[in-house]
Amino acid sequence: MPEYAKDAIIGVLGTSVTLAGLLLVFSGFLFAQAASFPPATTDDRIINKFRNAGRFGLFPFLLCLLAAILSLIWFIHPAGCVYYVDIILFLITVVGSAVYGTVVLWFYL
C-alpha cells in the first residue's frame, strides 16, 4: 500500500459523497420535470424519457455511495485489498457518471 493511501482515501470519500449528491439532485430534477408535464396533453413517450433518464442516474449514485462506504471501511480496517478495490471502484464511478451525463444529455433531452 502506498504511503499516500490515507490522503487518497480521504479524497475518494469526499469526492464520492459530493458526486453522489450531484447525481441525486440531477436525477431529482429529471423526475420533477417529468411530473411537471400535463399528462392530458403530453405524449407518454416524452414523460417516460425523463423518468427513465432519472432512473438511470441511480446506478452511478449507488456506485458513489458504495465507494464512500468502502472508504469508511478502509479507515476502520486499513487493508490493501480494500484500498485497491475502492480506488478502482472510484475510477469506474467517475467514468460511469461521465457516460451517464453524456448519454442523458445526448439521447434523452
Summary of the structure (lengths in Angstrom):
residues: 109
radius of gyration: 17.3
end to end distance: 43.5
largest distance: 61.0
contacts: 311
relative contact order: 0.17
helix: 85%
strand: 0%
